[in-house]
Amino acid sequence: MGDAEMAVFGAAAPYLRKSEKERLEAQTRPFDLKKDVFVPDDKEEFVKAKIMSR
């Protein structure tokens, strides 16, 4: 969604979309397919976790 499309959300728009810098950091963050997993959580649907050993 572009900035123009986010205008429909008014004052809430900055809270619904991360800044360009935050998005770039999230995209370039390493993700190890062998160790990083998502596990079910009661409060938040899923949370990121790291496998420490087998």
PQR file with spaces between the fields and no chain letter, atoms N, CA, C, O and H, PARSE charges and radii, in Angstrom:
ATOM       1  N    MET     1       0.845   -1.172    0.000 -0.4000 1.5000
ATOM       2  CA   MET     1       0.000    0.000    0.000 -0.0000 2.0000
ATOM       3  C    MET     1       0.894    1.239    0.000  0.5500 1.7000
ATOM       4  O    MET     1       1.785    1.364    0.840 -0.5500 1.4000
ATOM       5  N    GLY     2       0.660    2.138   -0.924 -0.4000 1.5000
ATOM       6  CA   GLY     2       1.439    3.360   -0.993 -0.0000 2.0000
ATOM       7  C    GLY     2       0.964    4.394    0.003  0.5500 1.7000
ATOM       8  O    GLY     2      -0.074    4.220    0.643 -0.5500 1.4000
ATOM       9  H    GLY     2      -0.064    2.037   -1.607  0.4000 1.0000
ATOM      10  N    ASP     3       1.720    5.470    0.135 -0.4000 1.5000
ATOM      11  CA   ASP     3       1.358    6.525    1.084 -0.0000 2.0000
ATOM      12  C    ASP     3       0.009    7.147    0.750  0.5500 1.7000
ATOM      13  O    ASP     3      -0.756    7.489    1.652 -0.5500 1.4000
ATOM      14  H    ASP     3       2.562    5.612   -0.384  0.4000 1.0000
ATOM      15  N    ALA     4      -0.288    7.296   -0.542 -0.4000 1.5000
ATOM      16  CA   ALA     4      -1.568    7.889   -0.943 -0.0000 2.0000
ATOM      17  C    ALA     4      -2.734    7.003   -0.516  0.5500 1.7000
ATOM      18  O    ALA     4      -3.776    7.506   -0.094 -0.5500 1.4000
ATOM      19  H    ALA     4       0.334    7.018   -1.274  0.4000 1.0000
ATOM      20  N    GLU     5      -2.563    5.696   -0.623 -0.4000 1.5000
ATOM      21  CA   GLU     5      -3.622    4.766   -0.220 -0.0000 2.0000
ATOM      22  C    GLU     5      -3.794    4.732    1.292  0.5500 1.7000
ATOM      23  O    GLU     5      -4.891    4.472    1.787 -0.5500 1.4000
ATOM      24  H    GLU     5      -1.717    5.288   -0.966  0.4000 1.0000
ATOM      25  N    MET     6      -2.723    4.990    2.026 -0.4000 1.5000
ATOM      26  CA   MET     6      -2.784    4.976    3.492 -0.0000 2.0000
ATOM      27  C    MET     6      -3.539    6.192    4.031  0.5500 1.7000
ATOM      28  O    MET     6      -3.945    6.196    5.193 -0.5500 1.4000
ATOM      29  H    MET     6      -1.831    5.201    1.625  0.4000 1.0000
ATOM      30  N    ALA     7      -3.733    7.217    3.208 -0.4000 1.5000
ATOM      31  CA   ALA     7      -4.420    8.435    3.640 -0.0000 2.0000
ATOM      32  C    ALA     7      -5.842    8.152    4.113  0.5500 1.7000
ATOM      33  O    ALA     7      -6.379    8.905    4.926 -0.5500 1.4000
ATOM      34  H    ALA     7      -3.403    7.214    2.264  0.4000 1.0000
ATOM      35  N    VAL     8      -6.458    7.085    3.621 -0.4000 1.5000
ATOM      36  CA   VAL     8      -7.827    6.760    4.036 -0.0000 2.0000
ATOM      37  C    VAL     8      -7.902    6.405    5.521  0.5500 1.7000
ATOM      38  O    VAL     8      -8.978    6.462    6.117 -0.5500 1.4000
ATOM      39  H    VAL     8      -6.022    6.474    2.961  0.4000 1.0000
ATOM      40  N    PHE     9      -6.768    6.040    6.123 -0.4000 1.5000
ATOM      41  CA   PHE     9      -6.743    5.683    7.539 -0.0000 2.0000
ATOM      42  C    PHE     9      -6.512    6.887    8.447  0.5500 1.7000
ATOM      43  O    PHE     9      -6.539    6.758    9.671 -0.5500 1.4000
ATOM      44  H    PHE     9      -5.894    5.994    5.639  0.4000 1.0000
ATOM      45  N    GLY    10      -6.286    8.048    7.856 -0.4000 1.5000
ATOM      46  CA   GLY    10      -6.143    9.287    8.615 -0.0000 2.0000
ATOM      47  C    GLY    10      -4.986    9.259    9.600  0.5500 1.7000
ATOM      48  O    GLY    10      -3.877    8.849    9.257 -0.5500 1.4000
ATOM      49  H    GLY    10      -6.263    8.153    6.862  0.4000 1.0000
ATOM      50  N    ALA    11      -5.252    9.701   10.833 -0.4000 1.5000
ATOM      51  CA   ALA    11      -4.213    9.828   11.856 -0.0000 2.0000
ATOM      52  C    ALA    11      -3.633    8.479   12.273  0.5500 1.7000
ATOM      53  O    ALA    11      -2.534    8.432   12.825 -0.5500 1.4000
ATOM      54  H    ALA    11      -6.153   10.034   11.111  0.4000 1.0000
ATOM      55  N    ALA    12      -4.341    7.391   12.023 -0.4000 1.5000
ATOM      56  CA   ALA    12      -3.861    6.063   12.413 -0.0000 2.0000
ATOM      57  C    ALA    12      -2.823    5.505   11.437  0.5500 1.7000
ATOM      58  O    ALA    12      -2.135    4.539   11.766 -0.5500 1.4000
ATOM      59  H    ALA    12      -5.234    7.429   11.574  0.4000 1.0000
ATOM      60  N    ALA    13      -2.698    6.085   10.258 -0.4000 1.5000
ATOM      61  CA   ALA    13      -1.819    5.561    9.212 -0.0000 2.0000
ATOM      62  C    ALA    13      -0.381    5.313    9.678  0.5500 1.7000
ATOM      63  O    ALA    13       0.163    4.254    9.363 -0.5500 1.4000
ATOM      64  H    ALA    13      -3.258    6.870    9.991  0.4000 1.0000
ATOM      65  N    PRO    14       0.267    6.231   10.413 -0.5600 1.5000
ATOM      66  CA   PRO    14       1.654    5.966   10.830  0.2800 2.0000
ATOM      67  C    PRO    14       1.791    4.735   11.719  0.5500 1.7000
ATOM      68  O    PRO    14       2.855    4.117   11.758 -0.5500 1.4000
ATOM      69  N    TYR    15       0.743    4.378   12.421 -0.4000 1.5000
ATOM      70  CA   TYR    15       0.799    3.229   13.323 -0.0000 2.0000
ATOM      71  C    TYR    15       0.500    1.919   12.599  0.5500 1.7000
ATOM      72  O    TYR    15       0.801    0.844   13.117 -0.5500 1.4000
ATOM      73  H    TYR    15      -0.122    4.880   12.390  0.4000 1.0000
ATOM      74  N    LEU    16      -0.081    1.998   11.424 -0.4000 1.5000
ATOM      75  CA   LEU    16      -0.444    0.807   10.668 -0.0000 2.0000
ATOM      76  C    LEU    16       0.645    0.365    9.700  0.5500 1.7000
ATOM      77  O    LEU    16       0.626   -0.766    9.215 -0.5500 1.4000
ATOM      78  H    LEU    16      -0.325    2.871   11.003  0.4000 1.0000
ATOM      79  N    ARG    17       1.586    1.244    9.419 -0.4000 1.5000
ATOM      80  CA   ARG    17       2.637    0.919    8.462 -0.0000 2.0000
ATOM      81  C    ARG    17       3.983    1.350    9.019  0.5500 1.7000
ATOM      82  O    ARG    17       4.124    2.459    9.535 -0.5500 1.4000
ATOM      83  H    ARG    17       1.603    2.163    9.813  0.4000 1.0000
ATOM      84  N    LYS    18       4.972    0.472    8.914 -0.4000 1.5000
ATOM      85  CA   LYS    18       6.312    0.794    9.386 -0.0000 2.0000
ATOM      86  C    LYS    18       6.978    1.763    8.412  0.5500 1.7000
ATOM      87  O    LYS    18       6.606    1.840    7.241 -0.5500 1.4000
ATOM      88  H    LYS    18       4.859   -0.429    8.496  0.4000 1.0000
ATOM      89  N    SER    19       7.961    2.495    8.912 -0.4000 1.5000
ATOM      90  CA   SER    19       8.688    3.429    8.060 -0.0000 2.0000
ATOM      91  C    SER    19       9.526    2.653    7.043  0.5500 1.7000
ATOM      92  O    SER    19       9.766    1.456    7.206 -0.5500 1.4000
ATOM      93  H    SER    19       8.263    2.433    9.863  0.4000 1.0000
ATOM      94  N    GLU    20       9.959    3.335    6.011 -0.4000 1.5000
ATOM      95  CA   GLU    20      10.773    2.709    4.964 -0.0000 2.0000
ATOM      96  C    GLU    20      12.035    2.098    5.570  0.5500 1.7000
ATOM      97  O    GLU    20      12.433    0.997    5.188 -0.5500 1.4000
ATOM      98  H    GLU    20       9.764    4.307    5.878  0.4000 1.0000
ATOM      99  N    LYS    21      12.664    2.802    6.509 -0.4000 1.5000
ATOM     100  CA   LYS    21      13.880    2.309    7.160 -0.0000 2.0000
ATOM     101  C    LYS    21      13.600    1.015    7.922  0.5500 1.7000
ATOM     102  O    LYS    21      14.374    0.062    7.826 -0.5500 1.4000
ATOM     103  H    LYS    21      12.340    3.696    6.819  0.4000 1.0000
ATOM     104  N    GLU    22      12.502    0.972    8.677 -0.4000 1.5000
ATOM     105  CA   GLU    22      12.152   -0.225    9.442 -0.0000 2.0000
ATOM     106  C    GLU    22      11.856   -1.408    8.520  0.5500 1.7000
ATOM     107  O    GLU    22      12.226   -2.542    8.825 -0.5500 1.4000
ATOM     108  H    GLU    22      11.873    1.745    8.755  0.4000 1.0000
ATOM     109  N    ARG    23      11.196   -1.145    7.403 -0.4000 1.5000
ATOM     110  CA   ARG    23      10.893   -2.223    6.454 -0.0000 2.0000
ATOM     111  C    ARG    23      12.158   -2.778    5.816  0.5500 1.7000
ATOM     112  O    ARG    23      12.288   -3.992    5.658 -0.5500 1.4000
ATOM     113  H    ARG    23      10.896   -0.224    7.156  0.4000 1.0000
ATOM     114  N    LEU    24      13.100   -1.900    5.444 -0.4000 1.5000
ATOM     115  CA   LEU    24      14.354   -2.358    4.850 -0.0000 2.0000
ATOM     116  C    LEU    24      15.162   -3.186    5.841  0.5500 1.7000
ATOM     117  O    LEU    24      15.748   -4.202    5.468 -0.5500 1.4000
ATOM     118  H    LEU    24      12.995   -0.913    5.573  0.4000 1.0000
ATOM     119  N    GLU    25      15.197   -2.760    7.106 -0.4000 1.5000
ATOM     120  CA   GLU    25      15.916   -3.516    8.131 -0.0000 2.0000
ATOM     121  C    GLU    25      15.304   -4.897    8.317  0.5500 1.7000
ATOM     122  O    GLU    25      16.030   -5.879    8.471 -0.5500 1.4000
ATOM     123  H    GLU    25      14.721   -1.935    7.410  0.4000 1.0000
ATOM     124  N    ALA    26      13.998   -4.984    8.304 -0.4000 1.5000
ATOM     125  CA   ALA    26      13.313   -6.269    8.480 -0.0000 2.0000
ATOM     126  C    ALA    26      13.566   -7.194    7.293  0.5500 1.7000
ATOM     127  O    ALA    26      13.688   -8.406    7.470 -0.5500 1.4000
ATOM     128  H    ALA    26      13.408   -4.186    8.178  0.4000 1.0000
ATOM     129  N    GLN    27      13.645   -6.639    6.094 -0.4000 1.5000
ATOM     130  CA   GLN    27      13.859   -7.452    4.895 -0.0000 2.0000
ATOM     131  C    GLN    27      15.283   -7.971    4.802  0.5500 1.7000
ATOM     132  O    GLN    27      15.505   -9.051    4.253 -0.5500 1.4000
ATOM     133  H    GLN    27      13.546   -5.655    5.950  0.4000 1.0000
ATOM     134  N    THR    28      16.251   -7.234    5.324 -0.4000 1.5000
ATOM     135  CA   THR    28      17.648   -7.641    5.220 -0.0000 2.0000
ATOM     136  C    THR    28      18.118   -8.430    6.432  0.5500 1.7000
ATOM     137  O    THR    28      19.258   -8.896    6.458 -0.5500 1.4000
ATOM     138  H    THR    28      16.071   -6.357    5.770  0.4000 1.0000
ATOM     139  N    ARG    29      17.275   -8.587    7.421 -0.4000 1.5000
ATOM     140  CA   ARG    29      17.627   -9.345    8.618 -0.0000 2.0000
ATOM     141  C    ARG    29      17.803  -10.819    8.240  0.5500 1.7000
ATOM     142  O    ARG    29      16.950  -11.385    7.555 -0.5500 1.4000
ATOM     143  H    ARG    29      16.350   -8.209    7.400  0.4000 1.0000
ATOM     144  N    PRO    30      18.910  -11.451    8.684 -0.5600 1.5000
ATOM     145  CA   PRO    30      19.120  -12.858    8.314  0.2800 2.0000
ATOM     146  C    PRO    30      18.084  -13.781    8.958  0.5500 1.7000
ATOM     147  O    PRO    30      17.648  -13.551   10.086 -0.5500 1.4000
ATOM     148  N    PHE    31      17.703  -14.809    8.238 -0.4000 1.5000
ATOM     149  CA   PHE    31      16.749  -15.802    8.731 -0.0000 2.0000
ATOM     150  C    PHE    31      17.336  -17.162    8.411  0.5500 1.7000
ATOM     151  O    PHE    31      17.409  -17.546    7.244 -0.5500 1.4000
ATOM     152  H    PHE    31      18.056  -14.996    7.321  0.4000 1.0000
ATOM     153  N    ASP    32      17.755  -17.895    9.430 -0.4000 1.5000
ATOM     154  CA   ASP    32      18.351  -19.212    9.251 -0.0000 2.0000
ATOM     155  C    ASP    32      17.244  -20.256    9.188  0.5500 1.7000
ATOM     156  O    ASP    32      16.581  -20.519   10.191 -0.5500 1.4000
ATOM     157  H    ASP    32      17.695  -17.583   10.378  0.4000 1.0000
ATOM     158  N    LEU    33      17.042  -20.847    8.027 -0.4000 1.5000
ATOM     159  CA   LEU    33      15.953  -21.807    7.835 -0.0000 2.0000
ATOM     160  C    LEU    33      16.081  -23.047    8.710  0.5500 1.7000
ATOM     161  O    LEU    33      15.086  -23.723    8.971 -0.5500 1.4000
ATOM     162  H    LEU    33      17.581  -20.633    7.212  0.4000 1.0000
ATOM     163  N    LYS    34      17.289  -23.354    9.163 -0.4000 1.5000
ATOM     164  CA   LYS    34      17.486  -24.548    9.983 -0.0000 2.0000
ATOM     165  C    LYS    34      17.255  -24.280   11.467  0.5500 1.7000
ATOM     166  O    LYS    34      16.989  -25.217   12.220 -0.5500 1.4000
ATOM     167  H    LYS    34      18.098  -22.806    8.951  0.4000 1.0000
ATOM     168  N    LYS    35      17.350  -23.028   11.907 -0.4000 1.5000
ATOM     169  CA   LYS    35      17.237  -22.725   13.336 -0.0000 2.0000
ATOM     170  C    LYS    35      16.063  -21.828   13.699  0.5500 1.7000
ATOM     171  O    LYS    35      15.515  -21.957   14.793 -0.5500 1.4000
ATOM     172  H    LYS    35      17.566  -22.267   11.296  0.4000 1.0000
ATOM     173  N    ASP    36      15.666  -20.930   12.818 -0.4000 1.5000
ATOM     174  CA   ASP    36      14.585  -19.996   13.123 -0.0000 2.0000
ATOM     175  C    ASP    36      13.241  -20.623   12.781  0.5500 1.7000
ATOM     176  O    ASP    36      13.042  -21.139   11.681 -0.5500 1.4000
ATOM     177  H    ASP    36      16.112  -20.826   11.928  0.4000 1.0000
ATOM     178  N    VAL    37      12.320  -20.570   13.742 -0.4000 1.5000
ATOM     179  CA   VAL    37      10.987  -21.161   13.559 -0.0000 2.0000
ATOM     180  C    VAL    37       9.932  -20.241   14.163  0.5500 1.7000
ATOM     181  O    VAL    37      10.253  -19.331   14.927 -0.5500 1.4000
ATOM     182  H    VAL    37      12.481  -20.150   14.635  0.4000 1.0000
ATOM     183  N    PHE    38       8.685  -20.483   13.817 -0.4000 1.5000
ATOM     184  CA   PHE    38       7.561  -19.794   14.440 -0.0000 2.0000
ATOM     185  C    PHE    38       6.776  -20.829   15.230  0.5500 1.7000
ATOM     186  O    PHE    38       6.430  -21.889   14.709 -0.5500 1.4000
ATOM     187  H    PHE    38       8.424  -21.222   13.196  0.4000 1.0000
ATOM     188  N    VAL    39       6.495  -20.513   16.498 -0.4000 1.5000
ATOM     189  CA   VAL    39       5.774  -21.448   17.365 -0.0000 2.0000
ATOM     190  C    VAL    39       4.466  -20.819   17.826  0.5500 1.7000
ATOM     191  O    VAL    39       4.380  -19.598   17.954 -0.5500 1.4000
ATOM     192  H    VAL    39       6.776  -19.652   16.921  0.4000 1.0000
ATOM     193  N    PRO    40       3.440  -21.642   18.080 -0.5600 1.5000
ATOM     194  CA   PRO    40       2.153  -21.111   18.542  0.2800 2.0000
ATOM     195  C    PRO    40       2.292  -20.411   19.893  0.5500 1.7000
ATOM     196  O    PRO    40       3.088  -20.823   20.737 -0.5500 1.4000
ATOM     197  N    ASP    41       1.510  -19.352   20.086 -0.4000 1.5000
ATOM     198  CA   ASP    41       1.523  -18.588   21.329 -0.0000 2.0000
ATOM     199  C    ASP    41       0.088  -18.236   21.697  0.5500 1.7000
ATOM     200  O    ASP    41      -0.734  -17.970   20.819 -0.5500 1.4000
ATOM     201  H    ASP    41       0.863  -19.018   19.400  0.4000 1.0000
ATOM     202  N    ASP    42      -0.216  -18.234   22.996 -0.4000 1.5000
ATOM     203  CA   ASP    42      -1.577  -17.936   23.448 -0.0000 2.0000
ATOM     204  C    ASP    42      -1.952  -16.467   23.253  0.5500 1.7000
ATOM     205  O    ASP    42      -3.077  -16.167   22.854 -0.5500 1.4000
ATOM     206  H    ASP    42       0.452  -18.450   23.709  0.4000 1.0000
ATOM     207  N    LYS    43      -1.025  -15.554   23.528 -0.4000 1.5000
ATOM     208  CA   LYS    43      -1.326  -14.118   23.424 -0.0000 2.0000
ATOM     209  C    LYS    43      -1.250  -13.621   21.981  0.5500 1.7000
ATOM     210  O    LYS    43      -2.160  -12.950   21.494 -0.5500 1.4000
ATOM     211  H    LYS    43      -0.111  -15.798   23.852  0.4000 1.0000
ATOM     212  N    GLU    44      -0.154  -13.961   21.308 -0.4000 1.5000
ATOM     213  CA   GLU    44       0.026  -13.582   19.911 -0.0000 2.0000
ATOM     214  C    GLU    44      -0.028  -14.873   19.110  0.5500 1.7000
ATOM     215  O    GLU    44       0.573  -15.868   19.515 -0.5500 1.4000
ATOM     216  H    GLU    44       0.585  -14.506   21.704  0.4000 1.0000
ATOM     217  N    GLU    45      -0.708  -14.882   18.021 -0.4000 1.5000
ATOM     218  CA   GLU    45      -0.939  -16.107   17.235 -0.0000 2.0000
ATOM     219  C    GLU    45       0.313  -16.986   17.137  0.5500 1.7000
ATOM     220  O    GLU    45       0.270  -18.164   17.490 -0.5500 1.4000
ATOM     221  H    GLU    45      -1.196  -14.073   17.692  0.4000 1.0000
ATOM     222  N    PHE    46       1.423  -16.419   16.660 -0.4000 1.5000
ATOM     223  CA   PHE    46       2.692  -17.131   16.566 -0.0000 2.0000
ATOM     224  C    PHE    46       3.810  -16.177   16.957  0.5500 1.7000
ATOM     225  O    PHE    46       3.689  -14.967   16.768 -0.5500 1.4000
ATOM     226  H    PHE    46       1.458  -15.461   16.373  0.4000 1.0000
ATOM     227  N    VAL    47       4.904  -16.718   17.503 -0.4000 1.5000
ATOM     228  CA   VAL    47       6.075  -15.915   17.831 -0.0000 2.0000
ATOM     229  C    VAL    47       7.313  -16.581   17.233  0.5500 1.7000
ATOM     230  O    VAL    47       7.356  -17.798   17.052 -0.5500 1.4000
ATOM     231  H    VAL    47       5.002  -17.701   17.656  0.4000 1.0000
ATOM     232  N    LYS    48       8.305  -15.768   16.934 -0.4000 1.5000
ATOM     233  CA   LYS    48       9.544  -16.273   16.362 -0.0000 2.0000
ATOM     234  C    LYS    48      10.384  -16.883   17.479  0.5500 1.7000
ATOM     235  O    LYS    48      10.483  -16.320   18.569 -0.5500 1.4000
ATOM     236  H    LYS    48       8.269  -14.779   17.080  0.4000 1.0000
ATOM     237  N    ALA    49      10.988  -18.036   17.202 -0.4000 1.5000
ATOM     238  CA   ALA    49      11.843  -18.707   18.175 -0.0000 2.0000
ATOM     239  C    ALA    49      13.064  -19.263   17.454  0.5500 1.7000
ATOM     240  O    ALA    49      13.092  -19.353   16.226 -0.5500 1.4000
ATOM     241  H    ALA    49      10.908  -18.494   16.317  0.4000 1.0000
ATOM     242  N    LYS    50      14.060  -19.629   18.231 -0.4000 1.5000
ATOM     243  CA   LYS    50      15.288  -20.177   17.663 -0.0000 2.0000
ATOM     244  C    LYS    50      15.545  -21.538   18.299  0.5500 1.7000
ATOM     245  O    LYS    50      15.508  -21.669   19.523 -0.5500 1.4000
ATOM     246  H    LYS    50      14.037  -19.556   19.228  0.4000 1.0000
ATOM     247  N    ILE    51      15.805  -22.552   17.476 -0.4000 1.5000
ATOM     248  CA   ILE    51      16.131  -23.887   17.965 -0.0000 2.0000
ATOM     249  C    ILE    51      17.573  -23.855   18.459  0.5500 1.7000
ATOM     250  O    ILE    51      18.486  -23.502   17.713 -0.5500 1.4000
ATOM     251  H    ILE    51      15.835  -22.446   16.482  0.4000 1.0000
ATOM     252  N    MET    52      17.768  -24.226   19.720 -0.4000 1.5000
ATOM     253  CA   MET    52      19.103  -24.169   20.319 -0.0000 2.0000
ATOM     254  C    MET    52      19.893  -25.462   20.080  0.5500 1.7000
ATOM     255  O    MET    52      21.096  -25.402   19.825 -0.5500 1.4000
ATOM     256  H    MET    52      17.026  -24.513   20.326  0.4000 1.0000
ATOM     257  N    SER    53      19.241  -26.625   20.156 -0.4000 1.5000
ATOM     258  CA   SER    53      19.909  -27.900   19.889 -0.0000 2.0000
ATOM     259  C    SER    53      18.867  -28.938   19.512  0.5500 1.7000
ATOM     260  O    SER    53      17.669  -28.734   19.707 -0.5500 1.4000
ATOM     261  H    SER    53      18.264  -26.674   20.363  0.4000 1.0000
ATOM     262  N    ARG    54      19.333  -30.041   18.975 -0.4000 1.5000
ATOM     263  CA   ARG    54      18.417  -31.125   18.582 -0.0000 2.0000
ATOM     264  C    ARG    54      18.312  -32.141   19.662  0.5500 1.7000
ATOM     265  O    ARG    54      17.589  -33.126   19.515 -0.5500 1.4000
ATOM     266  H    ARG    54      20.306  -30.207   18.816  0.4000 1.0000
